[in-house]
Amino acid sequence: MREKISLATKSDGGNDKRTALKAELESIRGKQSSTKLSRGKKLDQLKAIQEGMQKKVVLLSSHTFVPFSDEIFADKRFASRPQ
C-alpha cells in the first residue's frame, strides 16, 4: 500500500507530462496573443485607410458643377488660368 502511495506522489510519472503540457499551453497562448495583436494592428490600419477614403469621397462629392452665369465671367475665368 505504501508503495502505491509513494509511486503516485513521485514527480517522475504524471507530473513530467503535466509540466510538458503546461509549457506547450503557454507557448500556444503566446502565439495566440501575438497573432491577436498583429490582427488588431491591421484592423487599425484598415480603419485609418477607410476613414481617409471616406473623407476624400465627401470632399469630391461636395464639388458640384456650377455653370457660368454669362460669357464674360467665363472668359475672365479661363483667361486667368496659367497655361
C-alpha positions as CSV (number, residue, x, y, z in Angstrom):
1,M,0.0,0.0,0.0
2,R,2.8,2.4,0.9
3,E,4.5,1.6,-2.4
4,K,1.4,2.7,-4.3
5,I,1.2,5.9,-2.4
6,S,4.8,6.7,-3.0
7,L,4.5,5.9,-6.7
8,A,1.5,8.2,-7.0
9,T,3.3,11.1,-5.3
10,K,6.6,10.7,-7.3
11,S,7.4,13.5,-9.8
12,D,8.6,11.1,-12.4
13,G,5.2,9.9,-13.7
14,G,2.4,12.3,-14.4
15,N,4.0,15.5,-13.3
16,D,6.5,15.5,-16.1
17,K,3.8,15.1,-18.6
18,R,1.7,17.7,-16.9
19,T,4.7,20.1,-16.9
20,A,5.3,19.5,-20.6
21,L,1.6,20.2,-21.3
22,K,1.7,23.4,-19.3
23,A,4.7,24.6,-21.2
24,E,3.0,23.7,-24.5
25,L,-0.1,25.6,-23.4
26,E,2.0,28.7,-22.5
27,S,3.7,28.6,-25.9
28,I,0.3,28.3,-27.7
29,R,-1.1,31.2,-25.6
30,G,1.9,33.3,-26.5
31,K,1.4,32.6,-30.2
32,Q,-2.3,33.5,-29.9
33,S,-1.6,36.8,-28.2
34,S,0.9,37.8,-30.8
35,T,-1.5,36.9,-33.6
36,K,-4.3,38.9,-31.9
37,L,-2.0,41.9,-31.6
38,S,-1.0,41.8,-35.2
39,R,-4.6,41.4,-36.3
40,G,-5.6,44.4,-34.2
41,K,-2.8,46.5,-35.8
42,K,-4.0,45.5,-39.3
43,L,-7.6,46.4,-38.3
44,D,-6.4,49.8,-37.1
45,Q,-4.6,50.4,-40.4
46,L,-7.6,49.4,-42.4
47,K,-9.9,51.7,-40.4
48,A,-7.5,54.6,-41.0
49,I,-7.4,53.9,-44.7
50,Q,-11.2,53.7,-44.8
51,E,-11.6,57.0,-42.9
52,G,-9.2,58.7,-45.3
53,M,-11.1,57.3,-48.3
54,Q,-14.4,58.4,-46.8
55,K,-13.1,61.9,-46.3
56,K,-11.9,62.0,-49.9
57,V,-15.3,60.8,-51.1
58,V,-17.1,63.6,-49.1
59,L,-14.7,66.2,-50.5
60,L,-15.2,65.0,-54.0
61,S,-18.9,64.8,-53.7
62,S,-19.1,68.3,-52.3
63,H,-17.7,69.8,-55.6
64,T,-20.7,70.3,-57.8
65,F,-20.7,71.8,-61.3
66,V,-21.8,75.4,-61.3
67,P,-22.4,76.7,-64.8
68,F,-21.1,80.1,-65.7
69,S,-23.7,82.8,-65.5
70,D,-22.5,84.6,-68.6
71,E,-19.9,84.6,-71.3
72,I,-17.9,87.5,-69.8
73,F,-17.4,85.7,-66.5
74,A,-16.3,82.6,-68.3
75,D,-13.8,84.5,-70.4
76,K,-12.3,86.1,-67.3
77,R,-12.1,82.8,-65.5
78,F,-10.4,81.0,-68.3
79,A,-8.1,83.9,-69.1
80,S,-6.8,84.0,-65.5
81,R,-5.7,80.3,-65.6
82,P,-2.0,79.6,-66.1
83,Q,-1.3,77.6,-69.2
